[in-house]
Amino acid sequence: MKQKRIFLIVLDSLGIGAMPDADEYGDIGSNTLAAALSQKEELPNLQKLGLFNIEGVCCRPPAEKPLGVYARMRELSQGKDSTIGHWEIACLPSSRPLPTYPEGFPESILKAFSEETGRGILCNKPYSGTDVIRDYGEEQLRTGKWIVYTSADSVFQIAAHEECIPLDELYAGCRIARRLLTGRDAVGRVIARPYSGQYPHFERTAGRHDFSLDPPGPTMLDSLMKKGLDVFSVGKIQDIFAGRGITKAFPTSGNTEGIQITLELLNEDFCGLCFVNLVDFDTLYGHRNDPAGYAAALQEFDKALPALLQGLREEDLLMITADHGCDPVTPSTDHSREYTPWLVAGPGVQEGVDLGTLPTFSDIGATVLEYLNVPEEGLPGTSRLSYILRSDRKII
């Protein structure tokens, strides 16, 4: 088999318009891309690939002759969580949303967690991650209690000042929480949120770690690994899949490092998938209602696109998509139920092909599997490879 590589990049939270069931999630009218590009920001390279040719995307003029294949993706899963979105991309849709806790976690869970860790609990509410350490950081330093909080996502987050609770103890506490949160309380992620500093200048540190729920079924990554192919994780992909199906992981501090590592991996000899998550769109800009920051991050990625495209080898594919929305101008600071884009480019890709609206993110994973000659083994999703490759390209 020829040495084929796919670079699959998730622009975390880049929704492109509310889905028909957005009203069930409180997200009528959400459109992350349009909200971010509310001023005069341009994305010339994404425009050339066909981003603004996608059905329903009208916030910028379409390209006259798009260089890639493009589609609008509909989420089949129930929910709008990062974990669910990525699982569906990898051919594992979810029939029910992961549990969320708008009123805080049940007392039974907090009691068990407190008893096993030997520390009490502060907060237990949905909260902004920066606000929660501002409001509870002093009390944590005084009492030594955990700061436990959540959001609209399926997350159990634990904030700990590094001078009060060492990083190793924070991670150990997260593992305990992960073990306790099972059954109907099986949240998508337990997240360690270390911070440092003194009031009122507390700051998060780089030791964040996600302890994710193990995927409840086989994924595209499992199939690739079983076939002996490389599966590289850049960013939080490894966390989202609980390390399963990953052959090599490259953690990142944010978008800039994630883009740089991806550019470096273009020079690596491997055969398989490089799965990338660029998280800053979501965590720094979507959740914090910062459209200007979101637009600047999009422009940073757009400026890197020429180098990404130029680094592709003859048999490479570049795919760009998202996992949900997070509209930065709605009153909510949470994820939004939106369509996502799918752009495909590379030396062997047709130009200007509109795949319309596809019924599930899993079509991405199915296409990856077919291109890499991996049996789908009954996984959901329909490969769109025959519409993507030029007619002179055969699947070998």
C-alpha positions, 0 to 999 in steps of 0.5 A: 500500500502507498504511504497515505496520510490524512491530516484531520483538523478539528476547529473546536466549536466552529459551528456554521448555523443552527441545526433544525432541532436547535430550539430543543437546546436553547440555541435558536439563531446560533451561528458561530462563524457568522458571529466571529466574522461580525466585522471586516475580518477575512479568511482568504485561504479558507474561502478558497477551499470553499468554506463560504460555498457551504450550504447556508453559509452566507457571511462572506462571498463564496469562492468562484472556483473553490479548490476543495470539496466541501459539505455541511455536516449534521450531528446525528448524536443527541447533545452538543458536547466536545466528546460526543462530537469527536466520537461521532466524527470517529464513527461512534454516534451517541443515542443519548446526551451525556449527563449535565448538572445545571444544579450541581452534582448529587450529594451522594457523589460529593460525599463519596468523593470527599471521603475518599480524598480526605478534603471537603468541597467548595462551589458545586455549581456551573461556573466560568473557570476563571471566575470560579478561582477568583471567587473561591481561590482564597477560601481554598487556600484557607481551607484546603477544600476542592473547588468542584464545578461544572458547566453546560457540558458534561464535565466534573471540573476540579480546580486546585491551587498548586501551592495548596494541593500538589498536581499529583494529588489533583490528578489522583483526585480526578482519577477517584472522581472518574471511577465514581462517576459511572452509570447515569452519572458517567460524565464525559470528562473529569478535568483537572484545573490547576492554578497559581498566584495570589488573589485577585490575580489567580491564573490557570497553569499548564497542568490541565488534564482531561480524564475522559469516559472510555468510548462505549463502542468501537471507533475509527481509531480502533480500526486504524490501530488494529490495521497497524496504522499510525494514529497521531493525536495533536491537542486533546484528542488523546484525552477525548478518546481516553487514550484508546486507538492512539499510537503517539500523542502530542499535547499542546498548550493551545492553537499556536502550538497545535498548528506548529506541531501539525506543520512539523508532522508534515515532514514525518514519515508515517502512514495513517491519521494525524488527528488534530484539535485546536481548542482555543476557539472554544475555551478562550473565545467561544465560552468567554463570548469574545468574537474578536478573539475568535476572529483573530484565532481564525485568521491565525489558522487561515494564515497557516493554511498555505503552509499546510497545503504546500506540505502535503505529499502526493497521497495526502488528504487535508480535512478540516471540520468542527465538533459543535458550535459555541456562538460568542455573541449569544447570552449563553457562554455554552456550546450551541447545537449547530451544523459544522463544516467539512473541507477536504483538500490535497493533490488528488482531490477534486475542486469545487465539489459540493457534497451538500448537507450530510446526515452525520459527522460519521461520514468523515470517519467512514471516508478516512477508513476507506481511503486508508484501506481499512475495513469499516467492520459495521461502523456507521457513516457513509464514505464520500471518497468517490466524490472527493478523489479525482477520477485519475486516482484509484484507491490502492 
